């Protein structure tokens, strides 16, 4: 029975790694669209008001885009809780994850949320997401310094749930557009919330059930 449980856990871990690898590759392709810097490509094409009227917008945008891809990767490696033969790898990759979010990715995401597409309803969601992302990551850092590693792990999972919104938001967008054919601004209002709320609810459920 124990062997079956171990094999099942191993199987799901492999599926998790494969699934993350696939979606990480998709996110990397999106990131590469913004290299070299060009304010007239992809998402920026519909943000020309901010690009032309707010010089700081591009700085926050590129900071968010260029750091978030490393946040995704470092966060995934950190939650695997493995050193992969390198001394203190888990600890160091976790530090990188936390630093990138607290200093770069979350503050820039919070700023961008203020100008999110879809009106006030979307803006509120992205601003809340930016704050919760920063706060959960800070709590994970704080608990690690206090050597409360069980709580640290739980808050890291909460933080990573918010990190994964970069992926789940785009998944929901494809599903909603395919099923309901909404106009783009209505889609933004829906995925702004769907991108992160199911993620954090799932993590809270797993924490409650002592699975994390």
PyMOL CGO cylinders between C-alpha atoms (Angstrom):
from pymol import cmd
from pymol.cgo import CYLINDER

trace = [
    CYLINDER, 0.00, 0.00, 0.00, 2.83, 2.36, 0.92, 0.3, 1, 1, 1, 1, 1, 1,
    CYLINDER, 2.83, 2.36, 0.92, 4.55, 1.54, -2.36, 0.3, 1, 1, 1, 1, 1, 1,
    CYLINDER, 4.55, 1.54, -2.36, 1.39, 2.42, -4.30, 0.3, 1, 1, 1, 1, 1, 1,
    CYLINDER, 1.39, 2.42, -4.30, 1.16, 5.79, -2.53, 0.3, 1, 1, 1, 1, 1, 1,
    CYLINDER, 1.16, 5.79, -2.53, 4.81, 6.53, -3.29, 0.3, 1, 1, 1, 1, 1, 1,
    CYLINDER, 4.81, 6.53, -3.29, 4.41, 5.60, -6.93, 0.3, 1, 1, 1, 1, 1, 1,
    CYLINDER, 4.41, 5.60, -6.93, 1.28, 7.75, -7.19, 0.3, 1, 1, 1, 1, 1, 1,
    CYLINDER, 1.28, 7.75, -7.19, 3.05, 10.72, -5.58, 0.3, 1, 1, 1, 1, 1, 1,
    CYLINDER, 3.05, 10.72, -5.58, 6.01, 10.24, -7.93, 0.3, 1, 1, 1, 1, 1, 1,
    CYLINDER, 6.01, 10.24, -7.93, 3.68, 10.06, -10.94, 0.3, 1, 1, 1, 1, 1, 1,
    CYLINDER, 3.68, 10.06, -10.94, 1.90, 13.28, -10.02, 0.3, 1, 1, 1, 1, 1, 1,
    CYLINDER, 1.90, 13.28, -10.02, 5.22, 15.02, -9.39, 0.3, 1, 1, 1, 1, 1, 1,
    CYLINDER, 5.22, 15.02, -9.39, 6.37, 14.06, -12.88, 0.3, 1, 1, 1, 1, 1, 1,
    CYLINDER, 6.37, 14.06, -12.88, 3.10, 15.37, -14.34, 0.3, 1, 1, 1, 1, 1, 1,
    CYLINDER, 3.10, 15.37, -14.34, 3.58, 18.59, -12.37, 0.3, 1, 1, 1, 1, 1, 1,
    CYLINDER, 3.58, 18.59, -12.37, 7.11, 19.05, -13.73, 0.3, 1, 1, 1, 1, 1, 1,
    CYLINDER, 7.11, 19.05, -13.73, 6.02, 18.34, -17.32, 0.3, 1, 1, 1, 1, 1, 1,
    CYLINDER, 6.02, 18.34, -17.32, 3.00, 20.63, -17.03, 0.3, 1, 1, 1, 1, 1, 1,
    CYLINDER, 3.00, 20.63, -17.03, 5.00, 23.45, -15.52, 0.3, 1, 1, 1, 1, 1, 1,
    CYLINDER, 5.00, 23.45, -15.52, 7.73, 23.02, -18.14, 0.3, 1, 1, 1, 1, 1, 1,
    CYLINDER, 7.73, 23.02, -18.14, 5.19, 23.38, -20.93, 0.3, 1, 1, 1, 1, 1, 1,
    CYLINDER, 5.19, 23.38, -20.93, 3.55, 26.51, -19.55, 0.3, 1, 1, 1, 1, 1, 1,
    CYLINDER, 3.55, 26.51, -19.55, 6.90, 27.99, -18.59, 0.3, 1, 1, 1, 1, 1, 1,
    CYLINDER, 6.90, 27.99, -18.59, 7.98, 27.64, -22.22, 0.3, 1, 1, 1, 1, 1, 1,
    CYLINDER, 7.98, 27.64, -22.22, 4.84, 29.46, -23.34, 0.3, 1, 1, 1, 1, 1, 1,
    CYLINDER, 4.84, 29.46, -23.34, 5.55, 32.27, -20.85, 0.3, 1, 1, 1, 1, 1, 1,
    CYLINDER, 5.55, 32.27, -20.85, 9.15, 32.44, -22.03, 0.3, 1, 1, 1, 1, 1, 1,
    CYLINDER, 9.15, 32.44, -22.03, 7.96, 32.88, -25.61, 0.3, 1, 1, 1, 1, 1, 1,
    CYLINDER, 7.96, 32.88, -25.61, 5.77, 35.78, -24.48, 0.3, 1, 1, 1, 1, 1, 1,
    CYLINDER, 5.77, 35.78, -24.48, 8.71, 37.34, -22.65, 0.3, 1, 1, 1, 1, 1, 1,
    CYLINDER, 8.71, 37.34, -22.65, 10.94, 37.06, -25.72, 0.3, 1, 1, 1, 1, 1, 1,
    CYLINDER, 10.94, 37.06, -25.72, 8.43, 39.14, -27.70, 0.3, 1, 1, 1, 1, 1, 1,
    CYLINDER, 8.43, 39.14, -27.70, 9.70, 42.14, -25.72, 0.3, 1, 1, 1, 1, 1, 1,
    CYLINDER, 9.70, 42.14, -25.72, 13.34, 41.60, -26.64, 0.3, 1, 1, 1, 1, 1, 1,
    CYLINDER, 13.34, 41.60, -26.64, 14.65, 43.89, -28.01, 0.3, 1, 1, 1, 1, 1, 1,
    CYLINDER, 14.65, 43.89, -28.01, 12.70, 46.70, -26.36, 0.3, 1, 1, 1, 1, 1, 1,
    CYLINDER, 12.70, 46.70, -26.36, 9.97, 47.99, -28.62, 0.3, 1, 1, 1, 1, 1, 1,
    CYLINDER, 9.97, 47.99, -28.62, 6.91, 49.88, -27.28, 0.3, 1, 1, 1, 1, 1, 1,
    CYLINDER, 6.91, 49.88, -27.28, 4.87, 48.90, -30.34, 0.3, 1, 1, 1, 1, 1, 1,
    CYLINDER, 4.87, 48.90, -30.34, 4.57, 45.14, -29.96, 0.3, 1, 1, 1, 1, 1, 1,
    CYLINDER, 4.57, 45.14, -29.96, 2.09, 42.68, -28.48, 0.3, 1, 1, 1, 1, 1, 1,
    CYLINDER, 2.09, 42.68, -28.48, 0.35, 43.84, -25.27, 0.3, 1, 1, 1, 1, 1, 1,
    CYLINDER, 0.35, 43.84, -25.27, 1.88, 47.31, -25.49, 0.3, 1, 1, 1, 1, 1, 1,
    CYLINDER, 1.88, 47.31, -25.49, -0.07, 47.94, -28.68, 0.3, 1, 1, 1, 1, 1, 1,
    CYLINDER, -0.07, 47.94, -28.68, -3.22, 48.35, -26.59, 0.3, 1, 1, 1, 1, 1, 1,
    CYLINDER, -3.22, 48.35, -26.59, -1.46, 50.40, -23.91, 0.3, 1, 1, 1, 1, 1, 1,
    CYLINDER, -1.46, 50.40, -23.91, -0.34, 53.29, -26.10, 0.3, 1, 1, 1, 1, 1, 1,
    CYLINDER, -0.34, 53.29, -26.10, -2.10, 55.86, -23.89, 0.3, 1, 1, 1, 1, 1, 1,
    CYLINDER, -2.10, 55.86, -23.89, 0.06, 54.84, -20.93, 0.3, 1, 1, 1, 1, 1, 1,
    CYLINDER, 0.06, 54.84, -20.93, 3.15, 54.47, -23.11, 0.3, 1, 1, 1, 1, 1, 1,
    CYLINDER, 3.15, 54.47, -23.11, 2.86, 58.00, -24.52, 0.3, 1, 1, 1, 1, 1, 1,
    CYLINDER, 2.86, 58.00, -24.52, 1.46, 59.84, -21.49, 0.3, 1, 1, 1, 1, 1, 1,
    CYLINDER, 1.46, 59.84, -21.49, 3.30, 58.13, -18.64, 0.3, 1, 1, 1, 1, 1, 1,
    CYLINDER, 3.30, 58.13, -18.64, 7.05, 57.78, -19.29, 0.3, 1, 1, 1, 1, 1, 1,
    CYLINDER, 7.05, 57.78, -19.29, 7.49, 55.65, -16.18, 0.3, 1, 1, 1, 1, 1, 1,
    CYLINDER, 7.49, 55.65, -16.18, 4.99, 53.03, -17.39, 0.3, 1, 1, 1, 1, 1, 1,
    CYLINDER, 4.99, 53.03, -17.39, 7.49, 51.30, -19.67, 0.3, 1, 1, 1, 1, 1, 1,
    CYLINDER, 7.49, 51.30, -19.67, 10.05, 51.05, -16.88, 0.3, 1, 1, 1, 1, 1, 1,
    CYLINDER, 10.05, 51.05, -16.88, 7.53, 49.30, -14.64, 0.3, 1, 1, 1, 1, 1, 1,
    CYLINDER, 7.53, 49.30, -14.64, 6.29, 47.14, -17.51, 0.3, 1, 1, 1, 1, 1, 1,
    CYLINDER, 6.29, 47.14, -17.51, 9.70, 45.86, -18.55, 0.3, 1, 1, 1, 1, 1, 1,
    CYLINDER, 9.70, 45.86, -18.55, 10.74, 45.38, -14.94, 0.3, 1, 1, 1, 1, 1, 1,
    CYLINDER, 10.74, 45.38, -14.94, 7.67, 43.21, -14.42, 0.3, 1, 1, 1, 1, 1, 1,
    CYLINDER, 7.67, 43.21, -14.42, 8.05, 41.22, -17.63, 0.3, 1, 1, 1, 1, 1, 1,
    CYLINDER, 8.05, 41.22, -17.63, 11.79, 40.58, -17.36, 0.3, 1, 1, 1, 1, 1, 1,
    CYLINDER, 11.79, 40.58, -17.36, 11.76, 39.58, -13.69, 0.3, 1, 1, 1, 1, 1, 1,
    CYLINDER, 11.76, 39.58, -13.69, 8.53, 37.55, -13.65, 0.3, 1, 1, 1, 1, 1, 1,
    CYLINDER, 8.53, 37.55, -13.65, 9.93, 34.80, -15.86, 0.3, 1, 1, 1, 1, 1, 1,
    CYLINDER, 9.93, 34.80, -15.86, 12.75, 34.26, -13.34, 0.3, 1, 1, 1, 1, 1, 1,
    CYLINDER, 12.75, 34.26, -13.34, 10.25, 34.44, -10.49, 0.3, 1, 1, 1, 1, 1, 1,
    CYLINDER, 10.25, 34.44, -10.49, 8.26, 31.60, -12.09, 0.3, 1, 1, 1, 1, 1, 1,
    CYLINDER, 8.26, 31.60, -12.09, 11.30, 29.38, -12.49, 0.3, 1, 1, 1, 1, 1, 1,
    CYLINDER, 11.30, 29.38, -12.49, 12.92, 30.11, -9.13, 0.3, 1, 1, 1, 1, 1, 1,
    CYLINDER, 12.92, 30.11, -9.13, 9.59, 29.71, -7.32, 0.3, 1, 1, 1, 1, 1, 1,
    CYLINDER, 9.59, 29.71, -7.32, 8.97, 26.32, -8.90, 0.3, 1, 1, 1, 1, 1, 1,
    CYLINDER, 8.97, 26.32, -8.90, 12.46, 25.10, -8.04, 0.3, 1, 1, 1, 1, 1, 1,
    CYLINDER, 12.46, 25.10, -8.04, 12.08, 26.41, -4.50, 0.3, 1, 1, 1, 1, 1, 1,
    CYLINDER, 12.08, 26.41, -4.50, 8.81, 24.59, -3.79, 0.3, 1, 1, 1, 1, 1, 1,
    CYLINDER, 8.81, 24.59, -3.79, 10.33, 21.32, -5.00, 0.3, 1, 1, 1, 1, 1, 1,
    CYLINDER, 10.33, 21.32, -5.00, 12.52, 21.61, -1.87, 0.3, 1, 1, 1, 1, 1, 1,
    CYLINDER, 12.52, 21.61, -1.87, 15.50, 19.89, -3.44, 0.3, 1, 1, 1, 1, 1, 1,
    CYLINDER, 15.50, 19.89, -3.44, 19.17, 20.86, -3.58, 0.3, 1, 1, 1, 1, 1, 1,
    CYLINDER, 19.17, 20.86, -3.58, 19.85, 18.85, -6.78, 0.3, 1, 1, 1, 1, 1, 1,
    CYLINDER, 19.85, 18.85, -6.78, 23.38, 18.09, -5.59, 0.3, 1, 1, 1, 1, 1, 1,
    CYLINDER, 23.38, 18.09, -5.59, 24.27, 21.75, -4.99, 0.3, 1, 1, 1, 1, 1, 1,
    CYLINDER, 24.27, 21.75, -4.99, 24.86, 22.89, -1.44, 0.3, 1, 1, 1, 1, 1, 1,
    CYLINDER, 24.86, 22.89, -1.44, 22.10, 25.21, -0.17, 0.3, 1, 1, 1, 1, 1, 1,
    CYLINDER, 22.10, 25.21, -0.17, 20.47, 25.35, -3.62, 0.3, 1, 1, 1, 1, 1, 1,
    CYLINDER, 20.47, 25.35, -3.62, 16.93, 25.39, -2.17, 0.3, 1, 1, 1, 1, 1, 1,
    CYLINDER, 16.93, 25.39, -2.17, 17.84, 28.16, 0.24, 0.3, 1, 1, 1, 1, 1, 1,
    CYLINDER, 17.84, 28.16, 0.24, 19.57, 30.31, -2.38, 0.3, 1, 1, 1, 1, 1, 1,
    CYLINDER, 19.57, 30.31, -2.38, 16.91, 29.87, -5.08, 0.3, 1, 1, 1, 1, 1, 1,
    CYLINDER, 16.91, 29.87, -5.08, 14.30, 30.73, -2.47, 0.3, 1, 1, 1, 1, 1, 1,
    CYLINDER, 14.30, 30.73, -2.47, 16.18, 33.92, -1.63, 0.3, 1, 1, 1, 1, 1, 1,
    CYLINDER, 16.18, 33.92, -1.63, 16.30, 34.85, -5.32, 0.3, 1, 1, 1, 1, 1, 1,
    CYLINDER, 16.30, 34.85, -5.32, 12.54, 34.25, -5.61, 0.3, 1, 1, 1, 1, 1, 1,
    CYLINDER, 12.54, 34.25, -5.61, 11.79, 36.43, -2.60, 0.3, 1, 1, 1, 1, 1, 1,
    CYLINDER, 11.79, 36.43, -2.60, 14.11, 39.27, -3.62, 0.3, 1, 1, 1, 1, 1, 1,
    CYLINDER, 14.11, 39.27, -3.62, 12.76, 39.40, -7.16, 0.3, 1, 1, 1, 1, 1, 1,
    CYLINDER, 12.76, 39.40, -7.16, 9.17, 39.60, -5.95, 0.3, 1, 1, 1, 1, 1, 1,
    CYLINDER, 9.17, 39.60, -5.95, 9.61, 42.03, -3.05, 0.3, 1, 1, 1, 1, 1, 1,
    CYLINDER, 9.61, 42.03, -3.05, 11.81, 44.52, -4.88, 0.3, 1, 1, 1, 1, 1, 1,
    CYLINDER, 11.81, 44.52, -4.88, 10.85, 44.18, -8.54, 0.3, 1, 1, 1, 1, 1, 1,
    CYLINDER, 10.85, 44.18, -8.54, 7.97, 41.98, -9.71, 0.3, 1, 1, 1, 1, 1, 1,
    CYLINDER, 7.97, 41.98, -9.71, 5.24, 42.72, -7.14, 0.3, 1, 1, 1, 1, 1, 1,
    CYLINDER, 5.24, 42.72, -7.14, 5.74, 46.52, -6.92, 0.3, 1, 1, 1, 1, 1, 1,
    CYLINDER, 5.74, 46.52, -6.92, 5.81, 46.83, -10.72, 0.3, 1, 1, 1, 1, 1, 1,
    CYLINDER, 5.81, 46.83, -10.72, 2.77, 44.56, -10.98, 0.3, 1, 1, 1, 1, 1, 1,
    CYLINDER, 2.77, 44.56, -10.98, 0.95, 46.68, -8.41, 0.3, 1, 1, 1, 1, 1, 1,
    CYLINDER, 0.95, 46.68, -8.41, 1.69, 49.81, -10.44, 0.3, 1, 1, 1, 1, 1, 1,
    CYLINDER, 1.69, 49.81, -10.44, 0.54, 48.20, -13.68, 0.3, 1, 1, 1, 1, 1, 1,
    CYLINDER, 0.54, 48.20, -13.68, -2.64, 47.06, -11.96, 0.3, 1, 1, 1, 1, 1, 1,
    CYLINDER, -2.64, 47.06, -11.96, -3.64, 50.70, -11.49, 0.3, 1, 1, 1, 1, 1, 1,
    CYLINDER, -3.64, 50.70, -11.49, -3.80, 51.01, -15.29, 0.3, 1, 1, 1, 1, 1, 1,
    CYLINDER, -3.80, 51.01, -15.29, -5.19, 47.55, -16.06, 0.3, 1, 1, 1, 1, 1, 1,
    CYLINDER, -5.19, 47.55, -16.06, -7.61, 47.03, -18.93, 0.3, 1, 1, 1, 1, 1, 1,
    CYLINDER, -7.61, 47.03, -18.93, -11.25, 46.32, -18.18, 0.3, 1, 1, 1, 1, 1, 1,
    CYLINDER, -11.25, 46.32, -18.18, -12.12, 49.31, -16.03, 0.3, 1, 1, 1, 1, 1, 1,
    CYLINDER, -12.12, 49.31, -16.03, -12.30, 49.72, -12.26, 0.3, 1, 1, 1, 1, 1, 1,
    CYLINDER, -12.30, 49.72, -12.26, -13.39, 46.11, -11.65, 0.3, 1, 1, 1, 1, 1, 1,
    CYLINDER, -13.39, 46.11, -11.65, -10.19, 44.78, -13.22, 0.3, 1, 1, 1, 1, 1, 1,
    CYLINDER, -10.19, 44.78, -13.22, -7.97, 47.43, -11.64, 0.3, 1, 1, 1, 1, 1, 1,
    CYLINDER, -7.97, 47.43, -11.64, -9.18, 46.53, -8.14, 0.3, 1, 1, 1, 1, 1, 1,
    CYLINDER, -9.18, 46.53, -8.14, -8.39, 42.86, -8.73, 0.3, 1, 1, 1, 1, 1, 1,
    CYLINDER, -8.39, 42.86, -8.73, -4.88, 43.42, -10.06, 0.3, 1, 1, 1, 1, 1, 1,
    CYLINDER, -4.88, 43.42, -10.06, -4.05, 45.89, -7.29, 0.3, 1, 1, 1, 1, 1, 1,
    CYLINDER, -4.05, 45.89, -7.29, -5.24, 43.41, -4.66, 0.3, 1, 1, 1, 1, 1, 1,
    CYLINDER, -5.24, 43.41, -4.66, -3.25, 40.66, -6.37, 0.3, 1, 1, 1, 1, 1, 1,
    CYLINDER, -3.25, 40.66, -6.37, -0.10, 42.80, -6.36, 0.3, 1, 1, 1, 1, 1, 1,
    CYLINDER, -0.10, 42.80, -6.36, -0.48, 43.54, -2.66, 0.3, 1, 1, 1, 1, 1, 1,
    CYLINDER, -0.48, 43.54, -2.66, -1.24, 39.92, -1.67, 0.3, 1, 1, 1, 1, 1, 1,
    CYLINDER, -1.24, 39.92, -1.67, 1.66, 38.66, -3.78, 0.3, 1, 1, 1, 1, 1, 1,
    CYLINDER, 1.66, 38.66, -3.78, 4.05, 41.01, -2.00, 0.3, 1, 1, 1, 1, 1, 1,
    CYLINDER, 4.05, 41.01, -2.00, 2.60, 40.35, 1.45, 0.3, 1, 1, 1, 1, 1, 1,
    CYLINDER, 2.60, 40.35, 1.45, 2.57, 36.54, 1.19, 0.3, 1, 1, 1, 1, 1, 1,
    CYLINDER, 2.57, 36.54, 1.19, 6.16, 36.55, -0.03, 0.3, 1, 1, 1, 1, 1, 1,
    CYLINDER, 6.16, 36.55, -0.03, 7.24, 38.86, 2.78, 0.3, 1, 1, 1, 1, 1, 1,
    CYLINDER, 7.24, 38.86, 2.78, 5.54, 36.59, 5.33, 0.3, 1, 1, 1, 1, 1, 1,
    CYLINDER, 5.54, 36.59, 5.33, 7.37, 33.59, 3.88, 0.3, 1, 1, 1, 1, 1, 1,
    CYLINDER, 7.37, 33.59, 3.88, 10.66, 35.47, 4.22, 0.3, 1, 1, 1, 1, 1, 1,
    CYLINDER, 10.66, 35.47, 4.22, 9.85, 36.62, 7.76, 0.3, 1, 1, 1, 1, 1, 1,
    CYLINDER, 9.85, 36.62, 7.76, 8.94, 33.11, 8.92, 0.3, 1, 1, 1, 1, 1, 1,
    CYLINDER, 8.94, 33.11, 8.92, 12.12, 31.66, 7.40, 0.3, 1, 1, 1, 1, 1, 1,
    CYLINDER, 12.12, 31.66, 7.40, 14.24, 34.14, 9.37, 0.3, 1, 1, 1, 1, 1, 1,
    CYLINDER, 14.24, 34.14, 9.37, 12.35, 33.05, 12.50, 0.3, 1, 1, 1, 1, 1, 1,
    CYLINDER, 12.35, 33.05, 12.50, 13.04, 29.39, 11.60, 0.3, 1, 1, 1, 1, 1, 1,
    CYLINDER, 13.04, 29.39, 11.60, 9.33, 28.60, 11.52, 0.3, 1, 1, 1, 1, 1, 1,
    CYLINDER, 9.33, 28.60, 11.52, 9.76, 26.42, 8.50, 0.3, 1, 1, 1, 1, 1, 1,
    CYLINDER, 9.76, 26.42, 8.50, 6.34, 24.74, 8.43, 0.3, 1, 1, 1, 1, 1, 1,
    CYLINDER, 6.34, 24.74, 8.43, 4.60, 28.13, 8.30, 0.3, 1, 1, 1, 1, 1, 1,
    CYLINDER, 4.60, 28.13, 8.30, 7.26, 29.39, 5.89, 0.3, 1, 1, 1, 1, 1, 1,
    CYLINDER, 7.26, 29.39, 5.89, 6.45, 26.55, 3.50, 0.3, 1, 1, 1, 1, 1, 1,
    CYLINDER, 6.45, 26.55, 3.50, 2.72, 27.32, 3.65, 0.3, 1, 1, 1, 1, 1, 1,
    CYLINDER, 2.72, 27.32, 3.65, 3.26, 31.01, 2.90, 0.3, 1, 1, 1, 1, 1, 1,
    CYLINDER, 3.26, 31.01, 2.90, 5.62, 30.15, 0.07, 0.3, 1, 1, 1, 1, 1, 1,
    CYLINDER, 5.62, 30.15, 0.07, 2.85, 28.06, -1.46, 0.3, 1, 1, 1, 1, 1, 1,
    CYLINDER, 2.85, 28.06, -1.46, 0.46, 31.00, -1.07, 0.3, 1, 1, 1, 1, 1, 1,
    CYLINDER, 0.46, 31.00, -1.07, 2.99, 33.25, -2.75, 0.3, 1, 1, 1, 1, 1, 1,
    CYLINDER, 2.99, 33.25, -2.75, 3.51, 30.77, -5.57, 0.3, 1, 1, 1, 1, 1, 1,
    CYLINDER, 3.51, 30.77, -5.57, -0.27, 30.53, -6.07, 0.3, 1, 1, 1, 1, 1, 1,
    CYLINDER, -0.27, 30.53, -6.07, -0.22, 34.25, -6.84, 0.3, 1, 1, 1, 1, 1, 1,
    CYLINDER, -0.22, 34.25, -6.84, 2.86, 33.82, -9.01, 0.3, 1, 1, 1, 1, 1, 1,
    CYLINDER, 2.86, 33.82, -9.01, 1.06, 31.18, -11.07, 0.3, 1, 1, 1, 1, 1, 1,
    CYLINDER, 1.06, 31.18, -11.07, -1.69, 33.69, -11.87, 0.3, 1, 1, 1, 1, 1, 1,
    CYLINDER, -1.69, 33.69, -11.87, 0.52, 34.71, -14.81, 0.3, 1, 1, 1, 1, 1, 1,
    CYLINDER, 0.52, 34.71, -14.81, -0.22, 31.27, -16.26, 0.3, 1, 1, 1, 1, 1, 1,
    CYLINDER, -0.22, 31.27, -16.26, -3.74, 30.59, -15.01, 0.3, 1, 1, 1, 1, 1, 1,
    CYLINDER, -3.74, 30.59, -15.01, -4.96, 34.02, -16.16, 0.3, 1, 1, 1, 1, 1, 1,
    CYLINDER, -4.96, 34.02, -16.16, -4.00, 33.15, -19.74, 0.3, 1, 1, 1, 1, 1, 1,
    CYLINDER, -4.00, 33.15, -19.74, -5.54, 29.69, -19.46, 0.3, 1, 1, 1, 1, 1, 1,
    CYLINDER, -5.54, 29.69, -19.46, -8.85, 31.16, -18.32, 0.3, 1, 1, 1, 1, 1, 1,
    CYLINDER, -8.85, 31.16, -18.32, -8.69, 33.73, -21.11, 0.3, 1, 1, 1, 1, 1, 1,
    CYLINDER, -8.69, 33.73, -21.11, -8.51, 30.99, -23.75, 0.3, 1, 1, 1, 1, 1, 1,
    CYLINDER, -8.51, 30.99, -23.75, -11.35, 29.05, -22.12, 0.3, 1, 1, 1, 1, 1, 1,
    CYLINDER, -11.35, 29.05, -22.12, -13.67, 32.05, -21.72, 0.3, 1, 1, 1, 1, 1, 1,
    CYLINDER, -13.67, 32.05, -21.72, -13.08, 33.40, -25.22, 0.3, 1, 1, 1, 1, 1, 1,
    CYLINDER, -13.08, 33.40, -25.22, -13.72, 29.94, -26.68, 0.3, 1, 1, 1, 1, 1, 1,
    CYLINDER, -13.72, 29.94, -26.68, -16.89, 29.28, -24.67, 0.3, 1, 1, 1, 1, 1, 1,
    CYLINDER, -16.89, 29.28, -24.67, -18.53, 32.69, -24.40, 0.3, 1, 1, 1, 1, 1, 1,
    CYLINDER, -18.53, 32.69, -24.40, -17.06, 34.90, -27.13, 0.3, 1, 1, 1, 1, 1, 1,
    CYLINDER, -17.06, 34.90, -27.13, -17.04, 37.99, -24.90, 0.3, 1, 1, 1, 1, 1, 1,
    CYLINDER, -17.04, 37.99, -24.90, -15.56, 41.26, -26.03, 0.3, 1, 1, 1, 1, 1, 1,
    CYLINDER, -15.56, 41.26, -26.03, -11.96, 41.87, -24.88, 0.3, 1, 1, 1, 1, 1, 1,
    CYLINDER, -11.96, 41.87, -24.88, -12.77, 44.31, -22.05, 0.3, 1, 1, 1, 1, 1, 1,
    CYLINDER, -12.77, 44.31, -22.05, -15.37, 41.96, -20.56, 0.3, 1, 1, 1, 1, 1, 1,
    CYLINDER, -15.37, 41.96, -20.56, -12.86, 39.13, -20.73, 0.3, 1, 1, 1, 1, 1, 1,
    CYLINDER, -12.86, 39.13, -20.73, -10.35, 41.21, -18.75, 0.3, 1, 1, 1, 1, 1, 1,
    CYLINDER, -10.35, 41.21, -18.75, -12.91, 41.85, -16.03, 0.3, 1, 1, 1, 1, 1, 1,
    CYLINDER, -12.91, 41.85, -16.03, -13.50, 38.12, -15.60, 0.3, 1, 1, 1, 1, 1, 1,
    CYLINDER, -13.50, 38.12, -15.60, -9.96, 36.79, -15.86, 0.3, 1, 1, 1, 1, 1, 1,
    CYLINDER, -9.96, 36.79, -15.86, -8.64, 39.53, -13.58, 0.3, 1, 1, 1, 1, 1, 1,
    CYLINDER, -8.64, 39.53, -13.58, -10.31, 37.62, -10.73, 0.3, 1, 1, 1, 1, 1, 1,
    CYLINDER, -10.31, 37.62, -10.73, -10.27, 34.06, -12.08, 0.3, 1, 1, 1, 1, 1, 1,
    CYLINDER, -10.27, 34.06, -12.08, -6.52, 34.30, -12.63, 0.3, 1, 1, 1, 1, 1, 1,
    CYLINDER, -6.52, 34.30, -12.63, -5.73, 34.16, -8.92, 0.3, 1, 1, 1, 1, 1, 1,
    CYLINDER, -5.73, 34.16, -8.92, -8.75, 33.43, -6.71, 0.3, 1, 1, 1, 1, 1, 1,
    CYLINDER, -8.75, 33.43, -6.71, -9.10, 29.70, -7.60, 0.3, 1, 1, 1, 1, 1, 1,
    CYLINDER, -9.10, 29.70, -7.60, -5.33, 29.33, -7.11, 0.3, 1, 1, 1, 1, 1, 1,
    CYLINDER, -5.33, 29.33, -7.11, -5.32, 30.66, -3.56, 0.3, 1, 1, 1, 1, 1, 1,
    CYLINDER, -5.32, 30.66, -3.56, -8.53, 28.82, -2.64, 0.3, 1, 1, 1, 1, 1, 1,
    CYLINDER, -8.53, 28.82, -2.64, -6.94, 25.53, -3.72, 0.3, 1, 1, 1, 1, 1, 1,
    CYLINDER, -6.94, 25.53, -3.72, -3.83, 26.23, -1.64, 0.3, 1, 1, 1, 1, 1, 1,
    CYLINDER, -3.83, 26.23, -1.64, -5.92, 27.17, 1.41, 0.3, 1, 1, 1, 1, 1, 1,
    CYLINDER, -5.92, 27.17, 1.41, -7.87, 23.94, 1.01, 0.3, 1, 1, 1, 1, 1, 1,
    CYLINDER, -7.87, 23.94, 1.01, -4.66, 21.89, 0.85, 0.3, 1, 1, 1, 1, 1, 1,
    CYLINDER, -4.66, 21.89, 0.85, -3.26, 23.68, 3.90, 0.3, 1, 1, 1, 1, 1, 1,
    CYLINDER, -3.26, 23.68, 3.90, -6.49, 23.04, 5.81, 0.3, 1, 1, 1, 1, 1, 1,
    CYLINDER, -6.49, 23.04, 5.81, -6.31, 19.35, 4.88, 0.3, 1, 1, 1, 1, 1, 1,
    CYLINDER, -6.31, 19.35, 4.88, -2.65, 19.31, 5.98, 0.3, 1, 1, 1, 1, 1, 1,
    CYLINDER, -2.65, 19.31, 5.98, -1.51, 18.37, 2.46, 0.3, 1, 1, 1, 1, 1, 1,
    CYLINDER, -1.51, 18.37, 2.46, 0.95, 21.29, 2.52, 0.3, 1, 1, 1, 1, 1, 1,
]
cmd.load_cgo(trace, "trace")
